[in-house]
């Protein structure tokens, strides 16, 4: 995987784009010594999205197979997003 600083990427964005598009190489953009972004081929993005979607389907199916699942149980969007944010914060704290 190639690396370049934000300044280098800003000056010559065609360089990392060429590496990604033609060389099929991921390029990590570094700021202050830490990675802040990764430029990947479009096909890789589609692939990663399909993995994410498949994982989401598995989680939904597992939830619906749970003995506690009630299809009539509802939650407001506000409460749902609050619950999701709380779960994300708990995972980030681990």
MDAnalysis code that builds the backbone (N, CA, C; Angstrom):
import MDAnalysis as mda
import numpy as np

u = mda.Universe.empty(282, n_residues=94, atom_resindex=np.repeat(np.arange(94), 3), trajectory=True)
u.add_TopologyAttr("name", ["N", "CA", "C"] * 94)
u.add_TopologyAttr("resid", np.arange(1, 95))
u.add_TopologyAttr("resname", ["UNK", "UNK", "UNK", "UNK", "UNK", "UNK", "UNK", "UNK", "UNK", "UNK", "UNK", "UNK", "UNK", "UNK", "UNK", "UNK", "UNK", "UNK", "UNK", "UNK", "UNK", "UNK", "UNK", "UNK", "UNK", "UNK", "UNK", "UNK", "UNK", "UNK", "UNK", "UNK", "UNK", "UNK", "UNK", "UNK", "UNK", "UNK", "UNK", "UNK", "UNK", "UNK", "UNK", "UNK", "UNK", "UNK", "UNK", "UNK", "UNK", "UNK", "UNK", "UNK", "UNK", "UNK", "UNK", "UNK", "UNK", "UNK", "UNK", "UNK", "UNK", "UNK", "UNK", "UNK", "UNK", "UNK", "UNK", "UNK", "UNK", "UNK", "UNK", "UNK", "UNK", "UNK", "UNK", "UNK", "UNK", "UNK", "UNK", "UNK", "UNK", "UNK", "UNK", "UNK", "UNK", "UNK", "UNK", "UNK", "UNK", "UNK", "UNK", "UNK", "UNK", "UNK"])
u.atoms.positions = np.array([
    [0.843, -1.171, 0.000],
    [0.000, 0.000, 0.000],
    [0.888, 1.234, 0.000],
    [0.637, 2.125, -0.923],
    [1.405, 3.367, -1.012],
    [0.905, 4.361, 0.037],
    [1.783, 5.249, 0.443],
    [1.417, 6.306, 1.389],
    [1.879, 7.641, 0.837],
    [1.134, 8.683, 1.150],
    [1.554, 10.043, 0.826],
    [0.901, 10.993, 1.815],
    [1.546, 12.119, 2.006],
    [1.004, 13.096, 2.939],
    [-0.156, 13.840, 2.286],
    [-0.918, 14.530, 3.103],
    [-2.016, 15.346, 2.599],
    [-1.480, 16.392, 1.635],
    [-0.339, 17.001, 1.975],
    [0.250, 18.021, 1.103],
    [0.618, 17.450, -0.254],
    [1.228, 16.261, -0.263],
    [1.588, 15.629, -1.532],
    [0.334, 15.308, -2.357],
    [-0.679, 14.790, -1.689],
    [-1.917, 14.437, -2.393],
    [-2.579, 15.690, -2.964],
    [-2.512, 16.790, -2.218],
    [-3.119, 18.037, -2.672],
    [-2.399, 18.571, -3.918],
    [-1.078, 18.475, -3.908],
    [-0.298, 18.994, -5.033],
    [-0.464, 18.161, -6.295],
    [-0.491, 16.861, -6.126],
    [-0.520, 15.960, -7.290],
    [-1.558, 14.868, -7.079],
    [-2.818, 15.229, -7.047],
    [-3.852, 14.229, -6.796],
    [-3.914, 13.190, -7.906],
    [-3.427, 13.537, -9.086],
    [-3.444, 12.559, -10.177],
    [-2.505, 11.384, -9.891],
    [-1.452, 11.597, -9.089],
    [-0.527, 10.499, -8.776],
    [-1.219, 9.366, -8.012],
    [-1.877, 9.669, -6.863],
    [-2.546, 8.557, -6.178],
    [-3.705, 7.990, -6.991],
    [-4.371, 8.842, -7.759],
    [-5.476, 8.343, -8.583],
    [-4.967, 7.357, -9.623],
    [-3.827, 7.632, -10.222],
    [-3.240, 6.724, -11.199],
    [-2.833, 5.403, -10.558],
    [-2.239, 5.482, -9.351],
    [-1.853, 4.259, -8.651],
    [-3.066, 3.396, -8.349],
    [-4.149, 4.037, -7.960],
    [-5.368, 3.306, -7.620],
    [-6.042, 2.761, -8.876],
    [-6.209, 3.616, -9.866],
    [-6.949, 3.220, -11.064],
    [-6.187, 2.229, -11.931],
    [-4.920, 2.493, -12.181],
    [-4.173, 1.664, -13.129],
    [-3.296, 0.621, -12.444],
    [-2.773, 0.956, -11.282],
    [-1.897, 0.019, -10.593],
    [-2.630, -0.863, -9.602],
    [-3.934, -0.598, -9.428],
    [-4.746, -1.363, -8.470],
    [-4.085, -1.386, -7.090],
    [-3.577, -0.230, -6.702],
    [-2.868, -0.100, -5.433],
    [-3.637, 0.871, -4.544],
    [-3.880, 0.496, -3.299],
    [-4.499, 1.409, -2.345],
    [-3.481, 2.477, -1.961],
    [-3.951, 3.677, -1.690],
    [-3.067, 4.766, -1.279],
    [-3.588, 5.346, 0.028],
    [-2.747, 5.317, 1.052],
    [-3.100, 5.875, 2.352],
    [-2.628, 7.317, 2.414],
    [-3.517, 8.218, 2.800],
    [-3.180, 9.632, 2.951],
    [-2.860, 9.871, 4.430],
    [-1.692, 10.459, 4.670],
    [-1.175, 10.651, 6.025],
    [-1.194, 12.134, 6.396],
    [-1.646, 12.436, 7.601],
    [-1.576, 13.807, 8.139],
    [-0.962, 13.723, 9.533],
    [0.085, 14.470, 9.743],
    [0.794, 14.486, 11.026],
    [1.174, 13.073, 11.473],
    [1.606, 12.252, 10.493],
    [2.075, 10.915, 10.806],
    [0.999, 9.861, 11.010],
    [-0.271, 10.260, 10.867],
    [-1.367, 9.308, 11.087],
    [-2.224, 9.185, 9.836],
    [-2.690, 7.977, 9.535],
    [-3.561, 7.814, 8.364],
    [-4.912, 8.493, 8.584],
    [-5.355, 9.263, 7.571],
    [-6.642, 9.952, 7.664],
    [-7.621, 9.504, 6.591],
    [-7.105, 8.870, 5.536],
    [-7.975, 8.408, 4.453],
    [-7.229, 7.355, 3.640],
    [-8.013, 6.541, 2.959],
    [-7.452, 5.568, 2.037],
    [-8.207, 5.687, 0.726],
    [-7.465, 5.845, -0.359],
    [-8.059, 5.894, -1.694],
    [-7.956, 4.474, -2.248],
    [-9.108, 3.910, -2.621],
    [-9.146, 2.535, -3.105],
    [-9.849, 2.490, -4.459],
    [-9.629, 1.426, -5.231],
    [-10.338, 1.299, -6.499],
    [-11.854, 1.212, -6.276],
    [-12.616, 1.691, -7.237],
    [-14.075, 1.669, -7.130],
    [-14.585, 0.245, -6.927],
    [-13.957, -0.736, -7.610],
    [-14.402, -2.123, -7.469],
    [-14.246, -2.593, -6.027],
    [-13.174, -2.160, -5.370],
    [-12.960, -2.541, -3.972],
    [-14.043, -1.939, -3.093],
    [-14.418, -0.714, -3.376],
    [-15.478, -0.059, -2.606],
    [-16.790, -0.825, -2.749],
    [-17.116, -1.223, -3.961],
    [-18.336, -2.002, -4.203],
    [-18.269, -3.325, -3.443],
    [-17.106, -3.969, -3.474],
    [-16.925, -5.235, -2.770],
    [-17.113, -5.044, -1.263],
    [-16.465, -4.024, -0.689],
    [-16.587, -3.776, 0.749],
    [-18.030, -3.453, 1.126],
    [-18.723, -2.711, 0.273],
    [-20.122, -2.400, 0.545],
    [-20.969, -3.666, 0.537],
    [-20.686, -4.592, -0.386],
    [-21.450, -5.846, -0.425],
    [-21.193, -6.668, 0.837],
    [-19.954, -6.649, 1.352],
    [-19.663, -7.340, 2.609],
    [-20.444, -6.724, 3.759],
    [-20.474, -5.407, 3.802],
    [-21.213, -4.685, 4.842],
    [-22.702, -5.031, 4.759],
    [-23.249, -5.015, 3.538],
    [-24.662, -5.333, 3.353],
    [-24.969, -6.761, 3.798],
    [-24.091, -7.709, 3.443],
    [-24.300, -9.106, 3.821],
    [-24.266, -9.262, 5.341],
    [-23.359, -8.546, 5.990],
    [-23.285, -8.589, 7.455],
    [-24.567, -8.030, 8.059],
    [-25.068, -6.954, 7.513],
    [-26.307, -6.355, 8.012],
    [-27.471, -7.332, 7.867],
    [-27.561, -8.006, 6.729],
    [-28.625, -9.001, 6.515],
    [-28.520, -10.113, 7.554],
    [-27.287, -10.602, 7.813],
    [-27.111, -11.658, 8.815],
    [-27.566, -11.196, 10.194],
    [-27.249, -9.959, 10.539],
    [-27.654, -9.440, 11.841],
    [-29.172, -9.319, 11.946],
    [-29.813, -8.869, 10.882],
    [-31.276, -8.760, 10.883],
    [-31.909, -10.143, 11.000],
    [-31.402, -11.107, 10.224],
    [-31.943, -12.467, 10.277],
    [-31.759, -13.079, 11.662],
    [-30.607, -12.853, 12.285],
    [-30.365, -13.368, 13.631],
    [-31.328, -12.730, 14.624],
    [-31.558, -11.441, 14.481],
    [-32.496, -10.743, 15.373],
    [-33.907, -11.289, 15.202],
    [-34.323, -11.475, 13.960],
    [-35.669, -11.980, 13.702],
    [-35.840, -13.431, 14.137],
    [-34.768, -14.196, 14.227],
    [-34.831, -15.583, 14.671],
    [-34.829, -15.698, 16.194],
    [-34.549, -14.592, 16.872],
    [-34.498, -14.590, 18.327],
    [-35.886, -14.865, 18.906],
    [-35.945, -15.646, 19.994],
    [-37.254, -15.914, 20.612],
    [-37.912, -14.654, 21.167],
    [-37.126, -13.613, 21.420],
    [-37.668, -12.359, 21.950],
    [-38.196, -11.436, 20.860],
    [-38.005, -11.820, 19.591],
    [-38.412, -10.957, 18.471],
    [-39.930, -10.856, 18.389],
    [-40.424, -9.636, 18.310],
    [-41.856, -9.376, 18.135],
    [-41.993, -8.420, 16.955],
    [-42.539, -8.895, 15.823],
    [-42.649, -8.020, 14.647],
    [-43.569, -6.826, 14.868],
    [-44.381, -6.878, 15.927],
    [-45.285, -5.760, 16.216],
    [-44.654, -4.736, 17.151],
    [-43.474, -5.049, 17.673],
    [-42.771, -4.131, 18.560],
    [-42.166, -3.006, 17.714],
    [-42.456, -1.785, 18.052],
    [-41.948, -0.651, 17.267],
    [-41.109, 0.268, 18.145],
    [-40.314, 1.079, 17.478],
    [-39.471, 2.063, 18.151],
    [-39.435, 3.303, 17.267],
    [-39.435, 4.455, 17.876],
    [-39.389, 5.688, 17.089],
    [-38.010, 5.840, 16.470],
    [-37.936, 6.565, 15.382],
    [-36.655, 6.810, 14.724],
    [-35.692, 7.512, 15.682],
    [-36.206, 8.446, 16.449],
    [-35.372, 9.178, 17.409],
    [-34.748, 8.212, 18.417],
    [-35.553, 7.309, 18.959],
    [-35.049, 6.334, 19.929],
    [-34.093, 5.336, 19.275],
    [-34.409, 4.939, 18.051],
    [-33.551, 4.003, 17.331],
    [-32.154, 4.587, 17.135],
    [-32.095, 5.832, 16.657],
    [-30.793, 6.453, 16.421],
    [-30.047, 6.695, 17.728],
    [-30.765, 7.013, 18.791],
    [-30.120, 7.180, 20.090],
    [-29.521, 5.852, 20.558],
    [-30.263, 4.766, 20.350],
    [-29.772, 3.440, 20.722],
    [-28.546, 3.063, 19.890],
    [-28.582, 3.335, 18.588],
    [-27.444, 3.024, 17.721],
    [-26.207, 3.825, 18.117],
    [-26.399, 5.115, 18.429],
    [-25.266, 5.940, 18.855],
    [-24.669, 5.418, 20.157],
    [-25.528, 4.993, 21.072],
    [-25.041, 4.451, 22.347],
    [-24.250, 3.163, 22.129],
    [-24.738, 2.294, 21.231],
    [-24.019, 1.052, 20.930],
    [-22.678, 1.340, 20.273],
    [-22.642, 2.297, 19.360],
    [-21.384, 2.664, 18.706],
    [-20.389, 3.223, 19.716],
    [-20.878, 4.043, 20.641],
    [-19.996, 4.625, 21.658],
    [-19.442, 3.527, 22.554],
    [-20.271, 2.553, 22.898],
    [-19.814, 1.447, 23.750],
    [-18.767, 0.606, 23.025],
    [-18.972, 0.365, 21.714],
    [-17.997, -0.402, 20.932],
    [-16.689, 0.371, 20.805],
    [-16.771, 1.671, 20.636],
    [-15.570, 2.492, 20.489],
    [-14.782, 2.522, 21.802],
    [-15.466, 2.431, 22.924],
    [-14.810, 2.481, 24.227],
    [-14.075, 1.180, 24.544],
    [-14.419, 0.099, 23.848],
    [-13.785, -1.206, 24.123],
    [-12.368, -1.267, 23.651],
])
